[in-house]
Amino acid sequence: MKLVKLIANLGYGSRREVTAMFREGRITDVDGEVLYADDKVEHARIRIDGEPLDPAPGLVLMMHKPVGYTCSTRDAGRIVYDLLPPRWRSRDPALSTVGRLDRDTSGLLLFTDDGALLHRIISPRAQVVKIYEATLAEDLRGDEGTLFASGTLMLESETTPLAPAHLDALGPRHARLSIGEGRYHQVRRMFAAVGNHVEKLHRISVGALALGDLPPGEWRALGADEIALILSKSAG
């Protein structure tokens, strides 16, 4: 791919704007040598205004999504893309969230511009396990774990029962729930089905990839080994 197209596709500007950046000498190699539009240079060696080029296509990110942000690109309020470099909204292929967390849910959120990987992760057949911690409005009854694991729980307005899910009681009103599906507001609706209400919800892992100590609002790119963890079994 020509450098002009590569850099434009990363969101730095239109092809005309990127061509102007070349003319201005703003695009160099790692040694400070000015590059030209027809040069062939490894991605890692390109610099713009002395800064490394943004990651190449095939990017996968993890973010600690804070409460109060939505995963939509059209919401009038705060959106998760506000936490990323502004030009990343113009990347081609586009950077998309892998599934969604609602406005009131925090925790591990994934992004990728790899459409095949995205669909592989969210496919019901993949059964990628997501683990959430929930703070509840009422004490656990004690039978939720058995019901959730039964594979018979039916959510309101649905005609197919949920796949078995695993619940660990962490306290009277605190639970950890592992699910292999991704239905709309699933965790909140599961607890609503047993007469409870989720006050706080936090996702701690996807597959065997755990959020760890990444601070709220922060993000980082994943390496190949970490991407493989997403499709592994639960981080437990």
Secondary structure, DSSP 8 states (H G I E B T S, - for coil): --HHHHHHHTTS--HHHHHHHHHTT-EEETTS-B--TT----GGGEEETTEE----SS-EEEEEE-TT-BS-SS-SS-BGGGGS-GGGGG-SS--EESS---TTEEEEEEEES-HHHHHHHH-TTT---EEEEEEESS---S-HHHHHHTT----TT-SS-----EEEEEETTEEEEEES---TTHHHHHHHHTT--EEEEEEEEETTEE-TT--TT-EEE--HHHHHHHTSS---
